[in-house]
Amino acid sequence: MAEAAIEIAGINKRFGAVHANRDIDLKIEAGTIHGIIGENGAGKSTLMSIIYGFYQADSGEIRVGGKTVQIQSSSDAIALGIGMVHQHFMLVHNFSVLENVILGAESAPLLGTSIVRARGELERLERDYGLEVDPDAIVEELPVGLQQRVEILKALYRGADILILDEPTGVLTPPEADHLFRILRQLKNEGKTIVLITHKLREIMAVTDNVSVMRQGAMVATRKTAETTVEELAELMVGRRVLLRVEKGEAKPGELLLSVQGLTVRDSRGVTMVDNVSFDVRAGEIVGIAGVAGNGQSQLLETITGIRKAVSGTVTLDGAPVDLTGEADPADLRRRGMAHVPEDRHYMGLVLPFEESENAILGYHGQEKYLKGPFLDVEAIRADARDKIEKYDIRPRDCRLKTANFSGGNQQKIVLARELEQDPKVLIVGQPTRGVDVGAIEFIHKRLIDMRDQGKAVLLVSVELDEIRSLSDRILVMFAGRIVGERDPDASEGELGLLMAGVEEKEAAE
């Protein structure tokens, strides 16, 4: 038997009535990459947070390197050689990379002395593990992939031999994810132990040695990755067979519901992010926009939905113009039949300290069905929320729970339920399944196809190329703010990838 880096036995954790972890036993072999998978809300992050000292178990035992330990805080975990990279990064955005790396681990009373010592160590870590990043760069100016490297460097700087990564590719582009996996393999080759929490089964198959499956707070199986399949893991996660392909009939496009013509948008620095973009979306079709993140997709969606000002161009919704001068009222667009599922649910989709029922009506709270005279009808709002919870299988089934206490995938379902249940004419969807497990992905994809088949116009943006190809009836590819090509969904991944990389359309088609 291989030596265990971490062993846990009989771990239990409750949050009120929610039994998040149930009698969990787990062995993670030293020098391996061990995947932990499960549906959103299965208890994966809770278990890892216990190992990292954010939570304390109600009962059970943790052994590190064969010795029973008490982990009361993250400081205890760090002292035991455990580091964690969280799904939502723990960085000070206006600090430099170097300042973030040493924060809380200063080596001398004078900060300047600590920085000098740390710079050399940071350069060694970057060189040894392929984690190159400018130590003097300000974190908020770095792309997400590089911010994640800073989090890994923080853990390594503190001497981590065991590295826990929670949904590490949820905000990464495919090339960034590939680079992360190369880094993880190199860390493993250097003797580090990696624990990878993810919902993406193909990533599990590509990078892990062993994989454990959680369902409803319990550990239901552990497999050697080479001896299992995506289909078996999906069934173990959900407790039933899961459709891994999108089943849909042929689209029947109808009337023109959304038209974008000559749209140009600049950011706060004056840089053109959307460059003379034109396209139409008709009733009964899904138009997907493919592209590497950062090529103008976010600014495009924000402008169409009235959040961002345009420099020039026109947008029409069901034949009527949308105000692009910066004075547009997103609430007016909602009343006119546009619904918007934003790319970042935390930044733009939810108010995390609010109860689930409050977020379930956010933006629509002025509707008569939610009012009793001039006041909100709390009972009607909660009844409506309970209906959505049931229909969209949101867990836990508690509309009074703070939204921050739901898993990322269930938070995404709250946003989707709120927007889709308004029966919009036009649905704008950004990254619909970011941070969502395989069972919920199946559900969300079915709902989007249902919207199309009900005659809605759906504009979809996703960095998941498989998702774009599976759901879309037409695919537009964006690069450097421009639409560089249009393809049918049966276009090859290679052809779309070339367009996404900026290869001209004629070259990509050859």
C-alpha positions in Angstrom: 0.0 0.0 0.0 1.3 3.5 -0.9 2.0 5.9 1.9 -0.9 8.2 2.7 -0.4 12.0 2.7 -3.8 12.5 4.3 -6.2 10.0 5.9 -9.6 11.0 7.2 -11.9 8.7 9.2 -15.5 9.1 10.2 -15.7 12.8 9.5 -19.2 14.4 10.2 -20.2 18.0 9.8 -23.6 19.6 10.2 -24.8 23.1 9.5 -28.1 23.2 11.4 -30.4 20.7 9.7 -28.0 20.2 6.8 -25.8 17.1 7.2 -23.0 18.3 4.9 -20.5 15.5 5.6 -21.6 12.0 6.6 -19.1 9.5 8.2 -16.5 10.1 5.5 -13.5 7.9 5.2 -10.8 8.9 2.6 -7.1 8.1 1.9 -5.1 10.3 -0.4 -1.8 8.7 -1.4 1.4 10.8 -1.3 2.8 12.0 -4.6 -0.5 11.6 -6.5 -3.2 13.7 -8.0 -6.4 12.7 -6.3 -9.7 14.0 -7.7 -12.8 14.6 -5.6 -16.0 14.9 -7.6 -19.7 15.2 -6.8 -22.8 17.2 -7.5 -23.0 20.8 -6.3 -23.8 20.6 -2.6 -22.4 17.1 -2.2 -20.1 18.3 0.5 -16.7 18.4 -1.4 -15.8 21.9 -0.5 -16.9 21.4 3.1 -14.7 18.4 3.5 -11.7 20.2 2.1 -12.4 23.3 4.3 -12.2 20.9 7.3 -8.8 19.6 6.2 -7.7 23.3 5.7 -9.0 24.4 9.1 -11.8 26.7 7.9 -14.3 24.4 9.6 -13.9 21.9 12.4 -15.6 18.5 12.1 -18.3 17.6 14.6 -16.6 14.1 14.8 -13.9 12.1 13.1 -10.2 12.0 12.8 -7.6 13.5 10.4 -4.1 12.0 10.0 -1.3 13.8 8.1 1.8 11.7 7.3 0.4 8.9 9.5 0.0 11.1 12.6 -3.4 12.2 14.1 -3.6 16.0 14.0 -5.9 18.7 15.2 -6.5 21.4 12.6 -8.2 24.3 14.3 -7.3 27.0 11.7 -5.7 27.5 8.3 -2.5 28.4 10.2 -2.5 24.9 11.6 -3.0 23.4 8.1 -0.1 25.6 6.7 2.2 24.4 9.5 1.4 20.8 8.5 2.3 21.5 4.9 -1.3 21.9 3.5 -2.1 24.7 1.1 -5.4 25.5 -0.6 -6.3 27.4 -3.7 -10.0 28.5 -3.4 -12.6 28.7 -6.1 -12.8 32.4 -5.5 -9.3 33.7 -5.1 -8.1 35.2 -1.8 -6.0 38.0 -3.2 -5.7 41.7 -2.4 -6.3 43.2 -5.8 -4.4 46.4 -5.4 -1.3 44.7 -4.0 1.5 43.4 -6.2 2.1 39.7 -6.9 5.1 39.7 -4.4 3.1 41.5 -1.7 0.3 39.0 -2.0 2.6 36.0 -1.8 4.3 37.2 1.4 1.2 38.6 3.1 0.9 36.9 6.5 4.2 35.1 6.0 6.6 38.0 6.4 10.1 36.8 7.4 11.4 39.9 9.2 10.0 42.9 11.2 10.8 45.3 8.4 8.7 44.7 5.3 11.5 45.8 2.9 13.7 43.0 4.2 11.0 40.4 3.8 10.4 41.5 0.2 14.1 41.2 -0.7 14.2 37.7 0.8 11.0 36.7 -0.8 11.8 37.9 -4.3 14.6 35.3 -4.7 12.5 32.5 -3.3 9.6 33.5 -5.6 11.9 33.5 -8.7 13.1 30.0 -7.7 9.5 28.7 -7.4 8.5 30.3 -10.7 11.5 28.7 -12.4 11.2 25.3 -10.8 7.4 24.9 -11.4 6.7 26.8 -14.6 4.7 29.4 -12.7 6.1 32.5 -14.4 4.4 35.8 -13.4 5.8 39.3 -13.0 6.4 39.7 -9.2 5.8 43.5 -9.5 2.5 43.3 -11.4 -0.6 44.5 -9.7 -2.9 41.6 -9.2 -6.1 43.3 -10.5 -4.3 43.9 -13.8 -3.6 40.3 -14.3 -5.8 37.9 -16.3 -7.6 35.2 -14.2 -5.1 32.4 -15.2 -2.2 34.4 -13.8 -4.1 35.3 -10.6 -4.5 31.6 -10.1 -0.7 31.1 -10.4 -0.3 33.7 -7.7 -2.5 31.6 -5.4 -0.4 28.5 -6.1 2.8 30.4 -5.5 1.4 31.6 -2.2 0.9 28.0 -1.1 4.3 26.8 -2.3 6.0 29.8 -0.6 4.5 28.7 2.7 6.0 25.2 2.2 2.9 23.3 1.0 3.6 19.6 0.2 -0.2 18.9 -0.1 -2.1 21.3 -2.4 -5.9 21.4 -2.5 -7.5 23.1 -5.5 -11.2 23.9 -5.4 -12.8 24.0 -8.9 -9.5 25.5 -10.4 -10.6 25.6 -14.0 -14.0 27.2 -13.4 -12.8 30.6 -14.5 -10.0 29.5 -16.9 -10.0 29.4 -20.7 -9.1 26.0 -22.3 -5.5 27.0 -23.0 -5.1 28.3 -19.4 -6.6 25.0 -18.1 -4.1 23.0 -20.2 -1.2 25.0 -18.7 -2.5 24.5 -15.2 -2.6 20.7 -15.7 1.0 20.8 -16.9 1.9 22.6 -13.7 0.0 20.1 -11.6 1.9 17.2 -13.3 5.2 18.9 -12.6 4.3 19.5 -9.0 3.4 15.8 -8.7 6.7 14.8 -10.3 8.5 16.9 -7.6 6.8 14.8 -4.9 3.8 17.1 -4.1 0.4 15.7 -3.4 -2.5 17.3 -5.3 -6.2 17.2 -4.3 -8.4 18.4 -7.2 -12.0 19.3 -6.6 -13.9 19.6 -9.9 -17.1 18.8 -11.6 -15.5 18.4 -15.0 -15.2 14.6 -15.6 -13.0 14.9 -18.6 -10.4 16.8 -16.6 -10.5 14.1 -13.9 -9.8 11.5 -16.6 -7.0 13.6 -18.1 -5.0 14.5 -15.0 -5.8 12.4 -11.9 -4.4 9.1 -10.6 -7.3 8.3 -8.3 -10.8 9.7 -8.0 -13.3 9.7 -5.1 -17.0 10.4 -5.6 -19.3 12.1 -3.1 -23.1 12.2 -3.2 -25.4 13.9 -0.7 -22.6 14.4 1.9 -21.3 10.8 1.8 -18.3 9.2 0.1 -19.8 6.6 -2.3 -16.8 5.3 -4.2 -13.1 5.6 -4.9 -11.6 4.4 -8.2 -8.2 4.3 -9.9 -8.8 6.7 -12.8 -7.4 4.3 -15.3 -9.9 1.7 -14.3 -13.1 3.8 -14.6 -15.0 5.8 -17.3 -16.7 9.2 -17.6 -20.1 7.3 -17.8 -19.5 5.4 -14.5 -18.4 8.5 -12.6 -21.4 10.5 -13.8 -23.7 7.7 -12.7 -22.0 7.5 -9.3 -22.2 11.3 -8.8 -25.9 11.6 -9.6 -27.2 8.2 -8.6 -28.7 7.6 -12.1 -27.6 7.4 -15.7 -26.8 10.9 -17.0 -27.2 12.0 -20.6 -23.7 13.4 -21.5 -24.9 14.7 -25.0 -27.5 17.4 -25.7 -30.5 15.9 -27.5 -32.3 18.5 -29.6 -34.4 18.6 -32.7 -33.8 20.9 -35.7 -34.3 24.6 -35.1 -37.2 26.4 -36.7 -36.2 30.1 -36.8 -39.1 32.5 -36.9 -39.4 36.3 -36.5 -36.4 38.5 -35.9 -36.3 39.3 -32.1 -32.7 40.6 -31.6 -30.6 42.6 -34.1 -27.2 44.0 -33.5 -25.7 46.2 -36.2 -22.3 47.9 -36.4 -21.8 47.8 -32.6 -18.6 49.3 -31.3 -17.7 49.5 -27.6 -14.7 50.8 -25.7 -13.6 50.2 -22.2 -12.7 52.8 -19.5 -9.2 53.0 -21.0 -10.5 53.8 -24.4 -9.5 50.4 -25.8 -12.0 49.1 -28.4 -13.4 45.8 -27.0 -16.3 45.3 -29.5 -15.4 46.3 -33.0 -18.2 46.9 -35.6 -20.1 43.7 -34.6 -23.3 42.7 -36.5 -25.6 39.7 -36.1 -29.3 38.7 -35.7 -31.0 36.2 -33.4 -34.5 34.9 -34.4 -37.2 33.3 -32.4 -36.7 29.5 -32.0 -32.9 29.5 -32.4 -29.8 29.5 -30.2 -26.9 31.6 -31.5 -23.7 30.8 -29.7 -20.7 33.1 -29.5 -17.4 31.2 -29.2 -14.1 32.7 -28.3 -11.3 32.8 -25.8 -12.3 34.9 -22.8 -11.3 38.5 -23.1 -12.1 39.0 -26.7 -15.1 41.3 -26.2 -17.8 38.8 -25.3 -18.4 40.2 -21.9 -18.6 43.8 -23.1 -20.9 42.7 -25.9 -23.4 41.2 -23.5 -23.2 44.1 -21.1 -24.0 46.6 -23.9 -26.9 44.6 -25.3 -28.5 44.3 -21.8 -28.2 48.1 -21.1 -25.3 47.9 -18.6 -22.5 49.4 -20.7 -22.4 52.4 -23.1 -21.7 51.9 -26.8 -19.6 54.2 -29.1 -21.7 53.5 -32.1 -24.1 51.0 -33.7 -27.7 49.9 -33.1 -29.5 47.2 -31.1 -33.1 46.4 -31.6 -35.3 44.3 -29.3 -38.4 42.9 -31.0 -38.2 45.7 -33.6 -37.8 48.6 -31.1 -34.4 50.3 -30.5 -32.3 49.8 -27.3 -30.8 53.0 -25.9 -27.0 52.6 -26.2 -26.0 56.0 -24.8 -25.5 54.7 -21.3 -28.9 55.9 -20.1 -30.6 52.5 -20.8 -32.5 51.1 -18.0 -32.1 47.3 -17.7 -35.4 47.1 -15.8 -37.1 48.6 -18.9 -35.5 45.9 -21.1 -36.8 43.2 -18.7 -40.3 44.7 -19.1 -39.9 44.5 -22.8 -39.0 40.8 -22.7 -35.3 40.5 -22.3 -33.8 38.3 -19.6 -30.1 38.2 -18.7 -28.1 35.4 -17.0 -24.8 37.3 -16.4 -21.4 35.6 -16.8 -20.4 36.3 -13.1 -23.2 35.4 -10.8 -21.4 36.9 -7.7 -20.5 40.2 -9.3 -23.7 40.8 -11.2 -26.3 38.1 -10.6 -26.8 37.8 -6.9 -26.6 39.6 -3.6 -25.0 36.9 -1.5 -26.1 38.1 2.0 -29.8 38.1 0.8 -32.0 35.1 1.4 -32.6 32.8 -1.6 -36.2 34.0 -1.9 -35.0 37.6 -2.2 -32.6 36.8 -4.9 -35.2 34.7 -6.7 -37.1 37.9 -7.5 -34.2 40.4 -7.8 -34.9 42.8 -10.6 -38.5 41.7 -10.9 -39.6 42.7 -7.4 -41.9 45.5 -8.7 -44.2 43.0 -10.3 -47.7 43.0 -9.0 -47.7 39.3 -8.0 -44.9 40.1 -5.5 -46.6 43.1 -3.9 -49.3 43.7 -1.3 -50.3 47.3 -1.9 -47.1 49.4 -1.8 -45.2 46.7 0.2 -43.5 43.4 -0.8 -45.7 40.4 -0.1 -43.3 38.2 1.7 -45.4 35.1 1.8 -46.1 35.3 -2.0 -42.3 35.8 -2.6 -41.4 32.7 -0.5 -44.1 30.6 -2.1 -42.8 31.6 -5.5 -39.2 30.8 -4.4 -40.3 27.3 -3.1 -41.9 26.6 -6.5 -38.6 27.5 -8.3 -36.6 25.5 -5.8 -38.7 22.4 -6.6 -38.8 23.0 -10.3 -35.0 23.6 -10.7 -33.9 21.1 -8.0 -32.1 23.8 -5.9 -30.4 22.4 -2.8 -30.8 22.8 0.1 -34.5 23.3 -0.3 -34.7 26.3 2.0 -35.8 29.6 0.6 -34.8 31.4 3.9 -31.2 30.4 3.6 -28.6 33.1 2.8 -27.6 32.7 -0.8 -23.9 32.8 0.2 -24.5 29.4 1.9 -25.5 27.6 -1.4 -22.9 25.9 -3.6 -21.8 27.6 -6.8 -23.9 25.4 -9.0 -27.1 25.9 -6.9 -26.4 29.7 -6.9 -26.4 29.4 -10.7 -29.7 27.6 -10.7 -31.2 30.4 -8.6 -30.2 32.9 -11.3 -31.5 30.7 -14.1 -34.8 30.0 -12.4 -35.3 33.8 -11.8 -34.7 34.7 -15.4 -36.2 31.7 -17.3 -39.4 31.7 -15.3 -40.2 35.3 -16.5 -41.0 33.8 -19.9 -38.8 36.3 -21.9 -38.8 36.8 -25.6 -35.0 37.1 -25.7 -32.7 35.3 -23.4 -29.1 36.5 -23.0 -26.9 33.8 -21.3 -23.3 34.2 -20.3 -21.4 31.0 -19.1 -24.6 29.1 -18.2 -22.8 26.2 -16.6 -19.7 27.8 -15.0 -18.9 25.9 -11.8 -21.8 23.5 -12.3 -21.8 19.7 -11.9 -22.6 17.2 -14.6 -26.2 16.5 -13.4 -27.0 20.2 -13.2 -25.4 20.8 -16.7 -27.7 18.2 -18.2 -30.7 20.0 -16.5 -29.6 23.5 -17.6 -29.0 22.4 -21.2 -32.4 20.9 -21.4 -34.0 24.1 -20.1 -32.2 26.2 -22.7 -33.3 23.8 -25.5 -36.9 24.0 -24.1 -36.7 27.9 -24.3 -35.6 27.6 -27.9 -38.4 25.2 -28.7 -40.9 27.5 -27.1 -40.0 30.2 -29.7 -37.5 32.2 -27.6 -34.4 33.8 -29.1 -31.3 32.7 -27.2 -27.9 34.4 -27.4 -25.3 32.2 -25.7 -21.7 33.0 -24.7 -19.5 30.3 -23.3 -15.8 29.5 -23.1 -16.7 25.8 -23.1 -16.4 24.9 -26.8 -18.3 21.6 -26.4 -21.2 23.5 -24.9 -21.3 26.0 -27.7 -21.2 23.2 -30.3 -23.8 21.1 -28.5 -26.4 23.9 -27.9 -26.0 26.3 -30.8 -27.9 26.3 -34.1 -25.4 28.8 -35.4 -22.0 29.7 -34.1 -20.3 33.1 -34.3 -16.6 33.3 -33.4 -15.2 36.4 -31.7 -11.5 37.4 -31.8 -10.1 40.8 -30.7 -13.6 42.2 -30.5 -14.7 41.2 -34.0 -16.9 38.5 -35.4 -14.3 36.6 -37.5 -16.5 33.8 -38.8 -19.9 32.0 -38.7 -20.2 28.2 -38.6 -22.7 25.4 -38.2 -22.6 23.4 -35.0 -21.1 20.4 -36.9 -17.9 22.4 -37.6 -14.9 20.7 -36.2 -13.3 21.7 -32.9 -10.0 22.3 -34.9 -11.7 24.7 -37.3 -13.4 26.7 -34.6 -10.2 26.7 -32.6 -8.3 28.3 -35.5 -10.9 31.0 -35.8 -10.7 31.6 -32.0 -7.0 32.0 -32.4 -7.4 34.7 -35.0 -6.8 32.7 -38.1 -8.7 34.3 -41.0 -11.9 32.6 -42.1 -10.6 31.4 -45.5 -7.5 29.9 -43.8 -9.6 28.2 -41.1 -11.8 26.6 -43.7 -8.9 25.1 -45.7 
